[in-house]
Every structure is written in C-alpha cells, then in structure tokens.
C-alpha cells in the first residue's frame, strides 16, 4: 500500500470521543471533519468513525477519531476502542449538570481501559444555549486543573472553538510524541492498535453528503 | 411527557412512500419513486388477495394455515408481506397477538400507573429516533408520545433491561405498522422469546450463563451450576463473535483482508444486530428483512450481513482501513435492492454453524472471564 501524494501525512493520531449520551459528541465530530451540524441527528449506536488531515505545529497530522455511544451499557463494546488512543475528548453538556458530574466516572473508565499517558481534554459543549447554562465555566476549569486535563468550552452548532479544541489536543499529543522521537527525519509512528501504523489513502471528508438518511 | 404541549407541526416536505423526508439531492433511498405500472399494480392486488385468504378474517385462519403449509407461508413471507397487511401479519408470526390477548389491561397499567428509572434517558432519545420520519418529527406530537409510552412501558415491564439505546428504533419501526399496545407486546415477544430464542441479551447490562462443565449433582435430582457472568450487551458480543467466524468461513479472502486491515465486526455490524437493520438501512429493505426476521428468527440478520459482504467482496478486498470502514457503512444502492440481496441471503446456510459457534463462544468465555459460583440450586431440565 503506497501513500498517495495528496494523502501524505507525518503522523496518525487516534483520538476517542467520550461522555454521556446526548452531550453532542457526534455533532462535534461532524463539525470538525465535515463542517456539518445535523439538527435531526440519530443517537449513536456502537461506534462511528471519521478522519481529517490538518496541519499541527507545522506537521501534517491525520486525526483518526472514534465516536462512541454514551450510554453506560455500551461501554462493554466502546471501551475496546480506548486502547491505542493517544487522546480523549471527554465531553459534557453545559446545560446538564449530571453530564458534568459523570466526568469523574469517565476518567475512571479511561484509567481502567486506556493507555496510561493518554492526553485528555475536557469539553463543555452547547454554549450556544446561553439561557440554559447550568455548569459554570470556573467550576469546570477548576476541576480540569485539579485533574490535570486541558479544558475548553465549545458550541458544535455555532462552530465555536471546535477547531481550537481539536487543534489543542492534537498539538499536545504531537509535543509528547515528538519528545519521544529520536530522529526528526523519521517521525515516531503513532501507536494505534498495538503498534501497527495504518497507512490509509483517500478521505471521504470532502465529499458532501446529506447528513441524515432514513 | 404529559406536561408538554405538542410543538408546531413541521412544515410539509416531500416524503417517500413510507413517510420519510426525502433527501435533498432528489435521490430516492427506496428506489420505488418511479410510478408503478398497471401490471405491477395488478400483481400486487392478486398477492394481497392470496394473503387475505391465508390469514382469514382478523387472523382467524392463520394458525391452521401455518400448521398445514409452513413452507408455503415461509415462501410467501420471503417474497415480502404486502404492506397493507404487514402490521397484522407481524403480530401473528411473532406470537405477540397471543400475548396481548392473555394480558388484557397490562399495557395500560404500565403506561399510566408505573414510573420508570429510565424516563429521562428515554426522553433524551425520543427526538433522535427516526428524526427524518414525519410521524416522529413533531415535538411531543402523537408519534413521539407513542414511542415514549412503549419504551417506558417496556422499561417497567422488564426492569433488568430497562431502556437501552437502539430499542427506540425497534419500537419506532413497529409503531409505523401497529398501535402502541400491539407494538409493546411485539417488543415483549421478541425480547422475551415468544417464538424464537429471547433477544433481551442484546440489551442487558449483564447476564448469567450456566457453565455446563461445572455442573455438580447435589442429590435429589438437583444440580449446582457454576455461573458465568457476561458483562454489557452479552448477546451483541456473542453475535459479533459468530459473525466474525462466519465471514472467515464464507468469504475467506475478505476475512483475511479484514484481519490485515484490523477490521472487526464491532466496527460495522453492531447496529445490524442491535436494531435489526432498522437504524440506517433503506426502509423498504429493513421491512423485508423484518418480515423474515419475525418468522424465521435472528439467523436472517447473519445471512443478510453475509450477503451484503459477499455482494461487495470484490470491491472491499481492495480497500484500505479507512475506506473499508466507510464502505461497510455505506453500501451501494444496487447492493441494497431487496430482490437482489434477499435471494442471495436465503441461499447462505448458517444454522448449524451458528449453534456450534455459540457453544464455542460459551466455552471460550468460560475459560477466560471471571466465573461466579451460584448458591442457588437449579433443577436440571
């Protein structure tokens, strides 16, 4: 399998999207990879997958993102996808306090199933619903500092901070990976699925499709 | 949901024949957009007459007919149940009609008087279930209310299962063909196993499975079993294990390619089993699969899955990881034509291997995962 010229990248980073059901994980993903937001989106069953290639710290990085079903019972299936992930976006809904309270349970879940040095970013989504806000920015900020997570608030609907959130976590992963790399000519292979770097060509990210189908 | 006033009725948009909003690109998902010829119409009429005769008034002749001519019934169901009789026939073949008659008033009791721990979870997903179908689009409208009632009633009826994401698509599909109460009992028939093996394991948080190798007799015809705890949607995990093996046996070249690209069925087939193809497949195909599923059981899901892969195998073996995942979630339109796909599915034999692999799965898990000794005495059947 040869890399096609237009699909060359220096790094392939696997990232998982986790958090309670209904916090907007799938729309964060579609906003980031296709610049789409779907008001009529269906709940995620199992796992979904999308990629985007972008520039991070002057390098071409392919982000391979796994979006997971949020309901607790699905974790038996979704937790298998934490393995080999270099980053995790842990999403809560700023209008639903319980989704923020459950963040600690998700952190435990990551500690149990993900690699020890996974980069975790806490994301408070749905900031567009200003009048319904129920989780204060400072509280989440304070919690993130205490737990050593980076933190950002986003609105997938208004496309606020979505790009920045992904850029930040990918940069952080890059810094850790490049520190480990011995030679700057040969980028360290991103560890996905037990060390195999999956070389992939082509990306469906640019083909416009309606986001809803029956 | 009683506190909520219905939202505004969504402005009319072009719908397909099943009530789904048509995608903007004017590509009909069901391929049925072209007008029906007079000849097709007549053929359909003849089919409906045959079916009506077979069912009898209100389903009165059905059981008799099935006993006398099971193969005729099977053949006709495989060709597709006429849409106008689908709701009734589904209730007859799933055994739900009998459950309904045996339990008068139970559904009403569950809906009106009981409370469920899952109410908020259900509400959260209501507008995310068939969001592009006209019946479910109006906020707190009749469709959303029925869906809520059925799911809530089930979550009370079976508190071990409660509510799990994915069940809404089953209930939603049924509600397009029958009343709330009928849909509820059909859900019960499926999950509790009125005719076929129960499927509640698709949604359970865990289940205990007896390990045959650890049965000890404690006298008096009683046995002590060693139980194996399976965690998280246990039946989904078993089905995925079985499907993985079937792919390797039926399509070795593709199976090998999947191994190389590190593709496993949980990446593409979980939804097939959890929602019995109702989540993202063209609706007219989903309905045809459901016709057979309710009569013949879950093996049709395996067969259709294999047929899809078989139909597309020549293309799939050339694709690398990402494109492969994309292709496995976006099958081409010609592959999803029921009249092509289903005959292919019927020709694939899986029953014997499914049973063998179920045993294999149970043995394998018995060796690796934690087992629990159960104190209860169980009389061996």
Interface residues (C-beta under 8 A of the other chain):
Chain A: X1 X21 X22 X40 X41 X42 X43 X44 X45 X46 X47 X49 X51 X64 X69 X71 X72 X73 X74 X75 X76 X77 X80 X193 X196 X198 X199 X200 X201 X202 X203 X204 X210 X212 X213 X214
Chain B: X16 X18 X20 X21 X23 X24 X25 X29 X121 X124 X125 X128 X129 X130 X131 X132 X133 X164 X165 X166 X168 X169 X203 X204 X205 X231 X232 X233 X236 X237 X261 X262 X266 X267 X270 X271 X274 X275 X279 X280 X282 X283 X320 X321 X322 X323 X325 X326
